[in-house]
Amino acid sequence: MEYEVISTDLMKNEDERKKFDVWIVFFKDEMLDSLRDMGLNLEKVISYLKASGNFEPLAGDVSSLVFVDGQAIVFVGFSPRTEERDLGRTLELMRISGGLLSDKLKESFKRSPKIGFLLPRIDNKEVEIKLLATNVEGILLKSFSDHYLKSKDRDKIGHPLNAAKITFFVPHPFTTAVKQELHQVITMVKWTNRARWLSNLPPNIATPTFIANKITEFAKDIPSVHVEVLTEEECQKLGMGSFLGVTRGTDEPAKFIKMEYRHENAINEKPFVFVGKGITFDSGGISLKGREGMERMKHDMQGAAVVQSLIFCVAELELPIHVIGITPLTENMPSGRAYKPADVVTALNGKTIEIISTDSEGRMILADALAYAVKYLDPELIIDVATLTGGVVVALGGQAMGLFSNDEQLARELLELSWMTERAWRLPLWEEYDEYLKTDVADFKNTAGMVASPVNAARLLSHFVDDRPWVHLDIAGMAWDPPAPRKKYLGKGATGAAHRLLTRFLIRKCEENH
Ligand SMILES: [Zn+2]
């Protein structure tokens, strides 16, 4: 999608106005005067839309396509709902109206239209520019399409917005601020969608080798990201017995990918390290899953896809920051060589784990990735993202990811931000839960079954971060639809859960330190 931001002054020129196939007008009642000043008399159509119950100028609402003097127009509500003045809620409504708008444009245009977005007036710069950008976030998330594996659709461009040219008209003093906000949101969603694409790919295509090659390829376009791919042999030398336990059962070679981006004026001396679970297909291994829904286990690498996208995203935004992404990638398969219940493995930090279920493989590969981060990267903080437990789906459904942390401030920062982006809810990480992980034969067992399974999994991981400030995000309920509810701005398949939250988190870190 191409875009430009220009001043509303140009709107006064009628020839200029007529160049567009459709106008998207952000509207609240206070804007009528500004629209009239531009020569747009929209009172009548607005009263008509309101009277017919077709449109309220409130956040979340989008009008049908109307024609005024032969010009196609869609109105987008821009007032916070009186009963919901809360900013996080209003932002979510703007995301939803973005999704509705995206669908509307897809219905109305077969080819990519020339679109003019008009925000006639800005009363509160901080908030209203955010509302506009969040609407665009919803539009772009919903425009994501990847149906190219259907042979008849192979040559289609997908959503008409993907190749559209969009011009944003905003009042003159705000063009720079809007440009900056849009640049952030468009880059962010581009990489969210890249993670969704990777996650949606079938597991016979998106193998660890394929993903490693793709990441290396993307890094050619963004040379500030350094990629290092460790083979199983190299992981063996480092002593990653826990990761290699899982990799044994599959014929697909596993990969352990390290990505680093370091800005020369980074705000942080020690890196922020992100770890993502990358099981490219989870059969459960010897503790084989039931056949029902097993095809969805291609998404079990979404934590890795999100972390990889995050590193590219902040590099493309050139944030003044130092980040490292660690993504262990493997299939989890049964075979004569597969690890099995009662096996004991030794992780990189020397701790031993008894296998109870080979289907609790996510924590096995994360344990070594976290221990690697602590031993070799001296992180200022660690955040891991994983489709880790069915238990978190039972507890929170698709409405929030589970958040666990050993650091009060870090947890608070993320929770507060999550209300503005993607919701997270904190669950306990009390050491009392270690009781459930006790076994006679090793330091820990890898699962205690159904009892508090998201907490016990998090608790096991906590033994591999050595008290570094750490957050674990269990995105199992949020990562794909179903169980994630079909949000009007997401649609089917992978959601790229936590990518937007973490991008915003890093942007805010940079803003605070400016
Ligand atoms: Zn599993």
Residues whose N, C-alpha, C, O or C-beta is under 5 A from the ligand:
A	BS01	ZN	D282 G284 D359 S360 E361
